[in-house]
Amino acid sequence: MPLLKKSYTSKDYWNLPDGQRAELIDGQFYNMAPPSRIHQEISYQISRFLGNYIESNGGKCRVYPAPFAVNLDADDKDWVEPDISVICDPNKLTDRGCSGAPDLIFEIVSPSSRRMDYNIKNALYAQSGIREYWIVDPVKERVTVYHYEDDAAPVIYTFTQNVPVGIYPGLTLRIADLIG
């Protein structure tokens, strides 16, 4: 639920009080609860896995775990902090974060973020030019993958299945192996 009812911009986002984390979506602030231990473990392991893969293959993409600001629109009404952002275009990187759509985004579902990750952010990401979106759900032990650039239906995997990483043909990721 939005924290406040008036319309806000990036100026308001960057002037939040120290220590307050929120996302700005369609001009409204949404509070962010601190992540759980399993959330952080999954985030760390996925970031490490992807970072190692990119580095060992001489890739140009960069992996940024939260907190990392992503401005999805030109009118400054959408600033999000995905759990993990993979950006392949270095021109999108700024001192403040990412300006434009990352290539791949991971959101790790927390009890307080379920509606946000499955509904609000999913709709926002689908419209923003993001190529691929993963929703990693530790409670349900499943991963829902959206390939927006292919306009395909989402695919649901269990934590024990190999999930293909669409932006890296041939690469798969199995969540159970990372947190086992």
Secondary structure, 3 states (H helix, E strand, C coil): CECCCCCCCHHHHHCCCCCCCEEEECCEEEECCCCCHHHHHHHHHHHHHHHHHHHHCCCCCEEEECCCEEECCCCCCCEECCCEEEECCHHHEECCEEECCCCEEEEECCCCCHHHHHHHHHHHHHHCCCCEEEEEECCCCEEEEEEHHHCCCCEEEECCCCEECCCCCCCEECHHHHHC
